Amino acid sequence: QVPVIFITAYPDRLLTGERPEPAFLITKPYQPDTVKAIVSQALFFERRARLKDQPQAGA
């Protein structure tokens, strides 16, 4: 699984279609710190989902 992050100047166009879930949306103009924060969130949630799907040791 790969987190999906959309960066767009036209968020209304993106939100009318189907998109992979969960997806993150950054609108232009954006700040580099915003992109860093969203990437960190996306990676965190992906890792969390992956760990949740793994069988527990001793279970």
Beta strands, then each sheet from edge to edge (+ up, - down):
strand 1: 4-8
strand 2: 23-27
sheet 1: 1+ 2+
end
